[in-house]
Amino acid sequence: MQLVETENVCEGQDSRISLASQQVRHKREMTRRFTSRLNQVVLS
């Protein structure tokens, strides 16, 4: 019984961590696009 419970907790943490890393990756991508667009405006 305890084994199953700890496994479920580990799975929950893994999914939460992967979700957080996806959000971080998304933010980085948006920041990169924003800065490149900004550079185009400044350079043109």
Backbone atoms as SQL, in Angstrom:
CREATE TABLE atoms (id INTEGER PRIMARY KEY, chain TEXT, resi INTEGER, resn TEXT, atom TEXT, x REAL, y REAL, z REAL);
INSERT INTO atoms VALUES
  (1, 'A', 1, 'MET', 'N', 0.830, -1.195, 0.000),
  (2, 'A', 1, 'MET', 'CA', 0.000, 0.000, 0.000),
  (3, 'A', 1, 'MET', 'C', 0.878, 1.263, 0.000),
  (4, 'A', 2, 'GLN', 'N', 1.849, 1.299, 0.895),
  (5, 'A', 2, 'GLN', 'CA', 2.714, 2.483, 0.971),
  (6, 'A', 2, 'GLN', 'C', 3.518, 2.657, -0.320),
  (7, 'A', 3, 'LEU', 'N', 3.979, 1.531, -0.879),
  (8, 'A', 3, 'LEU', 'CA', 4.754, 1.605, -2.114),
  (9, 'A', 3, 'LEU', 'C', 3.956, 2.300, -3.218),
  (10, 'A', 4, 'VAL', 'N', 2.711, 1.880, -3.385),
  (11, 'A', 4, 'VAL', 'CA', 1.872, 2.471, -4.429),
  (12, 'A', 4, 'VAL', 'C', 1.703, 3.972, -4.187),
  (13, 'A', 5, 'GLU', 'N', 1.485, 4.341, -2.934),
  (14, 'A', 5, 'GLU', 'CA', 1.289, 5.763, -2.617),
  (15, 'A', 5, 'GLU', 'C', 2.524, 6.581, -2.988),
  (16, 'A', 6, 'THR', 'N', 3.707, 6.090, -2.626),
  (17, 'A', 6, 'THR', 'CA', 4.920, 6.844, -2.929),
  (18, 'A', 6, 'THR', 'C', 5.130, 6.921, -4.438),
  (19, 'A', 7, 'GLU', 'N', 4.782, 5.858, -5.167),
  (20, 'A', 7, 'GLU', 'CA', 4.922, 5.893, -6.626),
  (21, 'A', 7, 'GLU', 'C', 4.037, 6.985, -7.215),
  (22, 'A', 8, 'ASN', 'N', 2.808, 7.066, -6.725),
  (23, 'A', 8, 'ASN', 'CA', 1.891, 8.090, -7.226),
  (24, 'A', 8, 'ASN', 'C', 2.436, 9.495, -6.949),
  (25, 'A', 9, 'VAL', 'N', 3.001, 9.688, -5.774),
  (26, 'A', 9, 'VAL', 'CA', 3.562, 10.991, -5.419),
  (27, 'A', 9, 'VAL', 'C', 4.709, 11.338, -6.364),
  (28, 'A', 10, 'CYS', 'N', 5.571, 10.358, -6.640),
  (29, 'A', 10, 'CYS', 'CA', 6.703, 10.592, -7.543),
  (30, 'A', 10, 'CYS', 'C', 6.194, 10.965, -8.933),
  (31, 'A', 11, 'GLU', 'N', 5.180, 10.254, -9.406),
  (32, 'A', 11, 'GLU', 'CA', 4.631, 10.560, -10.731),
  (33, 'A', 11, 'GLU', 'C', 4.080, 11.975, -10.765),
  (34, 'A', 12, 'GLY', 'N', 3.376, 12.366, -9.708),
  (35, 'A', 12, 'GLY', 'CA', 2.829, 13.711, -9.659),
  (36, 'A', 12, 'GLY', 'C', 3.925, 14.766, -9.715),
  (37, 'A', 13, 'GLN', 'N', 5.006, 14.537, -8.974),
  (38, 'A', 13, 'GLN', 'CA', 6.119, 15.491, -8.977),
  (39, 'A', 13, 'GLN', 'C', 6.752, 15.560, -10.361),
  (40, 'A', 14, 'ASP', 'N', 6.933, 14.397, -11.019),
  (41, 'A', 14, 'ASP', 'CA', 7.526, 14.383, -12.356),
  (42, 'A', 14, 'ASP', 'C', 6.691, 15.210, -13.329),
  (43, 'A', 15, 'SER', 'N', 5.380, 14.998, -13.315),
  (44, 'A', 15, 'SER', 'CA', 4.517, 15.723, -14.248),
  (45, 'A', 15, 'SER', 'C', 4.553, 17.220, -13.947),
  (46, 'A', 16, 'ARG', 'N', 4.616, 17.571, -12.657),
  (47, 'A', 16, 'ARG', 'CA', 4.668, 18.990, -12.293),
  (48, 'A', 16, 'ARG', 'C', 5.979, 19.606, -12.780),
  (49, 'A', 17, 'ILE', 'N', 7.082, 18.869, -12.603),
  (50, 'A', 17, 'ILE', 'CA', 8.391, 19.381, -13.024),
  (51, 'A', 17, 'ILE', 'C', 8.422, 19.550, -14.542),
  (52, 'A', 18, 'SER', 'N', 7.895, 18.569, -15.282),
  (53, 'A', 18, 'SER', 'CA', 7.906, 18.656, -16.742),
  (54, 'A', 18, 'SER', 'C', 7.040, 19.828, -17.204),
  (55, 'A', 19, 'LEU', 'N', 5.916, 20.035, -16.523),
  (56, 'A', 19, 'LEU', 'CA', 5.041, 21.153, -16.871),
  (57, 'A', 19, 'LEU', 'C', 5.769, 22.477, -16.650),
  (58, 'A', 20, 'ALA', 'N', 6.478, 22.592, -15.526),
  (59, 'A', 20, 'ALA', 'CA', 7.220, 23.815, -15.222),
  (60, 'A', 20, 'ALA', 'C', 8.306, 24.052, -16.263),
  (61, 'A', 21, 'SER', 'N', 9.028, 22.994, -16.651),
  (62, 'A', 21, 'SER', 'CA', 10.100, 23.147, -17.632),
  (63, 'A', 21, 'SER', 'C', 9.522, 23.551, -18.985),
  (64, 'A', 22, 'GLN', 'N', 8.339, 23.035, -19.331),
  (65, 'A', 22, 'GLN', 'CA', 7.696, 23.432, -20.583),
  (66, 'A', 22, 'GLN', 'C', 7.365, 24.920, -20.552),
  (67, 'A', 23, 'GLN', 'N', 6.855, 25.399, -19.422),
  (68, 'A', 23, 'GLN', 'CA', 6.506, 26.819, -19.299),
  (69, 'A', 23, 'GLN', 'C', 7.758, 27.686, -19.425),
  (70, 'A', 24, 'VAL', 'N', 8.858, 27.246, -18.791),
  (71, 'A', 24, 'VAL', 'CA', 10.108, 28.002, -18.866),
  (72, 'A', 24, 'VAL', 'C', 10.591, 28.056, -20.312),
  (73, 'A', 25, 'ARG', 'N', 10.509, 26.912, -21.007),
  (74, 'A', 25, 'ARG', 'CA', 10.941, 26.863, -22.399),
  (75, 'A', 25, 'ARG', 'C', 10.083, 27.804, -23.239),
  (76, 'A', 26, 'HIS', 'N', 8.784, 27.823, -22.973),
  (77, 'A', 26, 'HIS', 'CA', 7.865, 28.686, -23.717),
  (78, 'A', 26, 'HIS', 'C', 8.212, 30.153, -23.481),
  (79, 'A', 27, 'LYS', 'N', 8.485, 30.504, -22.225),
  (80, 'A', 27, 'LYS', 'CA', 8.837, 31.896, -21.903),
  (81, 'A', 27, 'LYS', 'C', 10.121, 32.295, -22.617),
  (82, 'A', 28, 'ARG', 'N', 11.116, 31.396, -22.621),
  (83, 'A', 28, 'ARG', 'CA', 12.377, 31.702, -23.308),
  (84, 'A', 28, 'ARG', 'C', 12.137, 31.935, -24.789),
  (85, 'A', 29, 'GLU', 'N', 11.303, 31.080, -25.399),
  (86, 'A', 29, 'GLU', 'CA', 11.005, 31.218, -26.826),
  (87, 'A', 29, 'GLU', 'C', 10.331, 32.557, -27.098),
  (88, 'A', 30, 'MET', 'N', 9.363, 32.932, -26.285),
  (89, 'A', 30, 'MET', 'CA', 8.666, 34.201, -26.477),
  (90, 'A', 30, 'MET', 'C', 9.631, 35.376, -26.298),
  (91, 'A', 31, 'THR', 'N', 10.501, 35.286, -25.295),
  (92, 'A', 31, 'THR', 'CA', 11.477, 36.349, -25.063),
  (93, 'A', 31, 'THR', 'C', 12.416, 36.477, -26.255),
  (94, 'A', 32, 'ARG', 'N', 12.832, 35.329, -26.811),
  (95, 'A', 32, 'ARG', 'CA', 13.746, 35.341, -27.952),
  (96, 'A', 32, 'ARG', 'C', 13.075, 35.997, -29.158),
  (97, 'A', 33, 'ARG', 'N', 11.816, 35.643, -29.399),
  (98, 'A', 33, 'ARG', 'CA', 11.095, 36.240, -30.523),
  (99, 'A', 33, 'ARG', 'C', 10.936, 37.742, -30.326),
  (100, 'A', 34, 'PHE', 'N', 10.600, 38.124, -29.087),
  (101, 'A', 34, 'PHE', 'CA', 10.380, 39.538, -28.792),
  (102, 'A', 34, 'PHE', 'C', 11.658, 40.340, -29.026),
  (103, 'A', 35, 'THR', 'N', 12.796, 39.821, -28.536),
  (104, 'A', 35, 'THR', 'CA', 14.056, 40.549, -28.682),
  (105, 'A', 35, 'THR', 'C', 14.467, 40.618, -30.149),
  (106, 'A', 36, 'SER', 'N', 14.247, 39.541, -30.914),
  (107, 'A', 36, 'SER', 'CA', 14.623, 39.566, -32.327),
  (108, 'A', 36, 'SER', 'C', 13.762, 40.580, -33.080),
  (109, 'A', 37, 'ARG', 'N', 12.469, 40.644, -32.734),
  (110, 'A', 37, 'ARG', 'CA', 11.578, 41.622, -33.367),
  (111, 'A', 37, 'ARG', 'C', 12.011, 43.032, -32.999),
  (112, 'A', 38, 'LEU', 'N', 12.407, 43.208, -31.737),
  (113, 'A', 38, 'LEU', 'CA', 12.862, 44.514, -31.269),
  (114, 'A', 38, 'LEU', 'C', 14.125, 44.930, -32.032),
  (115, 'A', 39, 'ASN', 'N', 15.048, 43.980, -32.200),
  (116, 'A', 39, 'ASN', 'CA', 16.285, 44.272, -32.921),
  (117, 'A', 39, 'ASN', 'C', 15.987, 44.667, -34.362),
  (118, 'A', 40, 'GLN', 'N', 15.035, 44.002, -35.001),
  (119, 'A', 40, 'GLN', 'CA', 14.685, 44.338, -36.380),
  (120, 'A', 40, 'GLN', 'C', 14.163, 45.767, -36.462),
  (121, 'A', 41, 'VAL', 'N', 13.338, 46.154, -35.497),
  (122, 'A', 41, 'VAL', 'CA', 12.775, 47.507, -35.498),
  (123, 'A', 41, 'VAL', 'C', 13.881, 48.532, -35.286),
  (124, 'A', 42, 'VAL', 'N', 14.795, 48.242, -34.358),
  (125, 'A', 42, 'VAL', 'CA', 15.868, 49.190, -34.050),
  (126, 'A', 42, 'VAL', 'C', 16.827, 49.313, -35.234),
  (127, 'A', 43, 'LEU', 'N', 17.159, 48.169, -35.855),
  (128, 'A', 43, 'LEU', 'CA', 18.149, 48.188, -36.932),
  (129, 'A', 43, 'LEU', 'C', 17.578, 48.784, -38.219),
  (130, 'A', 44, 'SER', 'N', 16.270, 48.651, -38.449),
  (131, 'A', 44, 'SER', 'CA', 15.702, 49.119, -39.708),
  (132, 'A', 44, 'SER', 'C', 15.428, 50.624, -39.698);
